[in-house]
Amino acid sequence: QVQLVESGGGLVPPGGSLRLSCAASGILVSFRDMAWYRQAPGKERELVATITSGGITNYADPVKGRFTISRDNAKNTVYLQMNSLKPEDTATYYCKVLTIWGQGTLVTVAS
C-alpha cells in the first residue's frame, strides 16, 4: 500500500522560509515522478513543482526562483524548500505520486 505523509507546514511571516517533507512508503521515490500541489481556501488545487525520476525539476511561474523541489533517495522522501514566502503562498500543500495524494500540510504566511 502506497502512502505519502507530508510535514513541515506552519505559520511563517512574509519573507520567511519553510521546508516541507513528503515521506513515502510502499513506493520508491527515486523511480517515480513526484509532485507538490497546493490549494488555497476557495481556490482550485494547483501544481507547484515536479521532479522526475531522472531528477528534472519544473516549477509553476508564481514560485520560480523561490521554491526548490528535491528528494533524498536514502530517506525515500521528497522535499519542497520554500523561501521568500508571500501571503499568497498560504495554502494546504499536498504531495502526489501517480494517483495517490498525501493528507496535506497547512502553510500560513502572515505577520
MARBA-3410 file (N, C-alpha, C, O; in Angstrom, 1 decimal):
111
0.8,-1.2,0.0,0.0,0.0,0.0,0.9,1.2,0.0,1.8,1.4,0.8 ~ 0.6,2.1,-1.0,1.4,3.3,-1.1,0.8,4.4,-0.1,-0.4,4.6,-0.1 ~ 1.7,5.1,0.6,1.3,6.1,1.5,2.3,7.3,1.4,3.5,7.1,1.3 ~ 1.7,8.5,1.4,2.5,9.7,1.4,2.1,10.5,2.7,1.0,10.7,2.9 ~ 3.1,11.0,3.4,2.9,11.7,4.6,3.7,13.0,4.6,4.9,13.0,4.6
2.9,14.1,4.5,3.6,15.5,4.5,3.7,16.0,5.9,3.0,15.7,6.8 ~ 4.8,16.8,6.0,5.0,17.5,7.3,5.8,18.8,7.0,6.3,19.0,5.9 ~ 5.9,19.6,8.0,6.7,20.8,7.9,6.0,22.1,7.7,6.6,23.2,7.7 ~ 4.7,22.1,7.6,3.9,23.3,7.5,3.8,24.1,8.8,4.3,23.6,9.8 ~ 3.3,25.3,8.7,3.2,26.1,9.9,2.9,27.5,9.5,2.6,27.9,8.4
3.0,28.4,10.6,2.9,29.8,10.4,4.2,30.5,10.2,5.1,30.2,11.1 ~ 4.4,31.3,9.2,5.7,31.9,8.9,5.4,33.4,8.5,4.4,33.6,7.7 ~ 6.2,34.3,8.9,6.0,35.7,8.4,6.4,35.9,6.9,7.2,35.1,6.4 ~ 5.8,36.9,6.3,6.3,37.2,4.9,7.8,37.3,4.8,8.4,38.0,5.7 ~ 8.4,36.7,3.8,9.8,36.7,3.6,10.5,35.6,4.3,11.7,35.4,4.1
9.8,34.8,5.0,10.4,33.7,5.7,10.5,32.4,4.9,10.2,32.4,3.7 ~ 11.0,31.4,5.5,11.2,30.1,4.8,10.6,28.9,5.5,10.5,29.0,6.8 ~ 10.3,27.9,4.8,9.8,26.6,5.4,10.3,25.5,4.4,10.5,25.7,3.2 ~ 10.5,24.3,5.0,10.8,23.2,4.2,9.8,22.1,4.5,9.6,21.6,5.6 ~ 9.1,21.7,3.5,8.1,20.7,3.6,8.7,19.3,3.2,9.6,19.2,2.4
8.2,18.3,3.9,8.7,16.9,3.6,7.5,16.1,3.2,6.4,16.2,3.7 ~ 7.8,15.1,2.4,6.8,14.1,1.9,7.5,12.8,2.1,8.3,12.4,1.2 ~ 7.2,12.0,3.1,7.8,10.7,3.3,6.9,9.7,2.7,5.7,9.6,2.9 ~ 7.5,8.9,1.8,6.8,7.9,1.1,7.0,6.5,1.6,8.1,6.2,2.1 ~ 6.0,5.6,1.6,6.1,4.2,1.9,5.4,3.4,0.8,4.4,3.9,0.3
5.9,2.2,0.6,5.2,1.4,-0.4,5.6,1.7,-1.9,5.1,1.1,-2.8 ~ 6.5,2.7,-2.0,6.9,3.1,-3.4,8.3,3.8,-3.2,8.6,4.4,-2.2 ~ 9.1,3.6,-4.2,10.4,4.3,-4.2,10.4,5.6,-4.9,10.1,5.6,-6.1 ~ 10.6,6.7,-4.3,10.5,8.0,-4.9,11.6,8.2,-6.0,11.4,9.0,-6.9 ~ 12.7,7.4,-5.9,13.7,7.5,-6.9,13.3,7.0,-8.2,13.9,7.4,-9.3
12.3,6.2,-8.3,11.8,5.6,-9.5,10.6,6.2,-10.1,10.0,5.8,-11.1 ~ 10.1,7.3,-9.4,8.8,7.9,-9.8,8.9,9.4,-10.0,9.7,10.0,-9.4 ~ 8.0,9.9,-10.8,7.8,11.3,-10.9,7.0,11.7,-9.7,6.0,11.1,-9.4 ~ 7.5,12.8,-9.0,6.8,13.2,-7.8,6.4,14.7,-8.0,7.0,15.4,-8.8 ~ 5.3,15.1,-7.3,4.8,16.4,-7.4,4.3,17.0,-6.1,3.9,16.3,-5.2
4.5,18.3,-6.0,3.8,19.1,-4.9,2.7,20.0,-5.6,2.9,20.6,-6.6 ~ 1.6,19.9,-4.9,0.4,20.8,-5.3,0.1,21.6,-4.1,0.5,21.4,-3.0 ~ -0.7,22.6,-4.3,-1.3,23.4,-3.2,-2.7,23.8,-3.5,-3.1,24.0,-4.7 ~ -3.5,24.0,-2.4,-4.8,24.5,-2.6,-5.1,25.6,-1.5,-5.1,25.3,-0.3 ~ -5.4,26.8,-2.0,-5.7,27.9,-1.1,-7.2,27.8,-0.9,-8.0,27.3,-1.6
-7.6,28.4,0.3,-9.1,28.5,0.6,-9.9,29.1,-0.6,-9.6,30.2,-1.0 ~ -10.9,28.4,-1.0,-11.8,28.8,-2.0,-11.2,28.8,-3.4,-11.9,29.2,-4.4 ~ -10.1,28.1,-3.6,-9.5,28.0,-4.9,-9.2,26.6,-5.3,-9.3,25.7,-4.5 ~ -9.0,26.4,-6.6,-8.7,25.0,-7.1,-7.3,24.6,-6.7,-6.4,25.4,-6.5 ~ -7.1,23.3,-6.6,-5.7,22.8,-6.4,-4.9,23.1,-7.6,-5.3,22.9,-8.7
-3.6,23.5,-7.4,-2.7,23.8,-8.4,-1.4,23.2,-8.3,-0.9,23.0,-7.2 ~ -0.8,22.9,-9.4,0.6,22.3,-9.4,1.6,23.3,-9.0,1.6,24.5,-9.5 ~ 2.5,22.9,-8.1,3.5,23.8,-7.7,4.9,23.5,-8.3,5.6,24.3,-8.8 ~ 5.3,22.2,-8.1,6.6,21.7,-8.6,6.6,20.2,-8.9,5.8,19.5,-8.2 ~ 7.4,19.8,-9.8,7.6,18.4,-10.0,9.1,18.0,-10.1,9.9,18.9,-10.4
9.3,16.8,-9.8,10.7,16.2,-10.0,10.5,14.9,-10.7,9.8,14.0,-10.2 ~ 11.2,14.6,-11.8,11.1,13.4,-12.5,12.0,12.3,-11.8,12.8,12.7,-11.0 ~ 11.8,11.1,-12.2,12.7,10.0,-11.8,14.1,10.3,-12.2,15.1,9.8,-11.5 ~ 14.3,11.1,-13.2,15.6,11.4,-13.7,16.2,12.6,-13.1,17.3,13.1,-13.3 ~ 15.4,13.3,-12.2,15.9,14.4,-11.5,15.6,15.8,-12.1,16.1,16.8,-11.6
14.8,15.8,-13.2,14.5,17.0,-13.8,13.4,17.7,-13.0,12.4,17.1,-12.7 ~ 13.5,19.0,-12.8,12.6,19.7,-12.0,11.8,20.8,-12.8,12.4,21.3,-13.8 ~ 10.6,21.1,-12.4,9.8,22.1,-13.1,9.0,22.8,-12.0,8.6,22.2,-11.0 ~ 8.7,24.1,-12.3,8.0,24.9,-11.3,6.9,25.7,-11.9,7.0,26.2,-13.1 ~ 5.9,26.0,-11.2,4.9,26.9,-11.6,5.5,28.3,-11.6,6.3,28.6,-10.7
5.0,29.2,-12.4,5.6,30.5,-12.6,5.6,31.3,-11.2,6.5,32.0,-10.9 ~ 4.5,31.2,-10.4,4.4,32.0,-9.2,5.5,31.6,-8.2,5.8,32.4,-7.3 ~ 6.1,30.5,-8.3,7.1,30.0,-7.3,8.5,29.9,-7.8,9.5,29.6,-7.1 ~ 8.7,30.1,-9.1,10.0,30.0,-9.7,11.0,31.0,-9.1,10.7,32.1,-8.8 ~ 12.2,30.4,-8.8,13.2,31.2,-8.1,13.1,31.3,-6.6,14.0,31.8,-5.9
11.9,30.8,-6.1,11.7,30.9,-4.6,11.6,29.5,-4.0,12.1,29.3,-2.9 ~ 11.1,28.6,-4.7,10.9,27.2,-4.2,11.8,26.2,-4.9,12.2,26.4,-6.1 ~ 12.2,25.2,-4.2,13.1,24.2,-4.8,12.6,22.8,-4.3,12.4,22.5,-3.2 ~ 12.3,21.9,-5.3,11.9,20.6,-5.0,13.1,19.7,-5.1,14.0,19.9,-6.0 ~ 13.2,18.7,-4.2,14.4,17.8,-4.2,13.9,16.5,-3.6,12.8,16.4,-3.1
14.8,15.5,-3.6,14.5,14.3,-2.9,15.7,13.6,-2.3,16.9,13.9,-2.8 ~ 15.5,12.9,-1.3,16.6,12.1,-0.7,16.2,10.6,-0.8,15.3,10.1,-0.1 ~ 16.9,10.0,-1.7,16.5,8.6,-2.0,16.7,7.7,-0.8,16.0,6.7,-0.6 ~ 17.8,8.0,0.0,18.0,7.1,1.1,16.9,7.2,2.2,16.6,6.2,2.9 ~ 16.3,8.4,2.3,15.2,8.6,3.2,13.8,8.3,2.5,12.8,8.4,3.2
13.9,8.1,1.2,12.6,7.9,0.5,11.7,9.1,0.7,10.5,8.9,0.9 ~ 12.2,10.3,0.6,11.4,11.5,1.0,11.7,12.6,-0.1,12.8,12.7,-0.6 ~ 10.6,13.3,-0.4,10.7,14.4,-1.3,10.5,15.7,-0.5,9.7,15.7,0.5 ~ 11.2,16.8,-0.8,11.1,18.0,-0.1,10.7,19.2,-1.0,10.8,19.1,-2.2 ~ 10.2,20.2,-0.3,9.9,21.4,-1.0,10.4,22.5,-0.1,9.8,22.9,0.9
11.5,23.1,-0.5,12.1,24.3,0.2,11.5,25.5,-0.3,11.5,25.8,-1.5 ~ 10.9,26.3,0.6,10.1,27.5,0.2,10.8,28.7,0.8,10.8,28.8,2.1 ~ 11.3,29.6,0.0,11.9,30.8,0.5,11.2,32.0,0.1,10.3,31.9,-0.8 ~ 11.5,33.1,0.7,10.8,34.4,0.3,9.3,34.2,0.2,8.7,34.7,-0.7 ~ 8.7,33.6,1.2,7.3,33.3,1.2,6.5,34.6,1.2,6.8,35.6,1.8
5.3,34.5,0.5,4.4,35.6,0.4,3.0,35.2,1.0,2.8,34.0,1.1 ~ 2.2,36.2,1.4,0.9,35.8,1.9,0.1,34.9,0.9,-0.7,34.1,1.3 ~ 0.3,35.2,-0.4,-0.4,34.4,-1.4,0.1,33.0,-1.5,-0.5,32.2,-2.3 ~ 1.1,32.6,-0.8,1.6,31.2,-0.8,0.8,30.4,0.3,0.9,29.2,0.4 ~ -0.1,31.1,1.0,-0.9,30.4,2.0,-1.8,29.4,1.4,-2.6,29.7,0.5
-1.7,28.2,1.8,-2.4,27.1,1.2,-2.1,25.8,2.0,-1.2,25.7,2.8 ~ -2.9,24.8,1.7,-2.5,23.4,2.1,-1.7,22.8,1.0,-2.2,22.8,-0.2 ~ -0.6,22.3,1.3,0.3,21.7,0.3,0.3,20.2,0.4,0.3,19.6,1.4 ~ 0.2,19.6,-0.8,0.0,18.2,-1.0,1.1,17.6,-1.8,1.6,18.2,-2.8 ~ 1.5,16.4,-1.4,2.4,15.6,-2.2,1.6,14.6,-3.1,0.6,14.1,-2.6
2.1,14.3,-4.2,1.4,13.4,-5.1,2.3,12.5,-5.9,3.4,12.9,-6.4 ~ 2.0,11.2,-6.0,2.7,10.3,-6.9,1.6,9.4,-7.6,0.7,8.9,-6.9 ~ 1.7,9.2,-8.8,0.7,8.5,-9.6,-0.6,9.1,-9.3,-0.8,10.3,-9.6 ~ -1.6,8.4,-8.8,-2.9,8.9,-8.4,-3.1,9.1,-6.9,-4.2,9.2,-6.4 ~ -2.0,9.0,-6.2,-2.0,8.9,-4.7,-1.6,10.3,-4.2,-0.6,10.9,-4.5
-2.5,10.8,-3.2,-2.2,12.0,-2.5,-1.9,11.8,-1.1,-2.4,10.9,-0.5 ~ -1.1,12.7,-0.5,-0.9,12.7,0.9,-2.1,13.5,1.5,-3.0,13.9,0.8 ~ -2.0,13.6,2.9,-3.1,14.3,3.6,-3.0,15.8,3.6,-4.0,16.5,3.9 ~ -1.8,16.3,3.2,-1.6,17.7,3.2,-1.0,18.3,4.4,-1.2,17.8,5.5 ~ -0.4,19.4,4.3,0.2,20.2,5.4,-0.1,21.7,5.1,0.2,22.2,4.0
-0.6,22.4,6.2,-1.0,23.7,6.0,0.1,24.7,6.2,0.9,24.6,7.2 ~ 0.3,25.6,5.2,1.2,26.7,5.3,0.5,28.0,5.4,-0.3,28.3,4.5 ~ 0.8,28.8,6.4,0.2,30.1,6.5,1.2,31.2,6.6,2.1,31.1,7.4 ~ 1.2,32.1,5.7,2.1,33.2,5.6,1.4,34.5,6.0,0.6,35.0,5.3 ~ 1.8,34.9,7.2,1.1,36.1,7.8,2.0,36.7,8.8,2.8,36.0,9.5
1.9,38.0,9.0,2.7,38.7,10.0,2.0,38.7,11.3,2.5,39.3,12.3
END
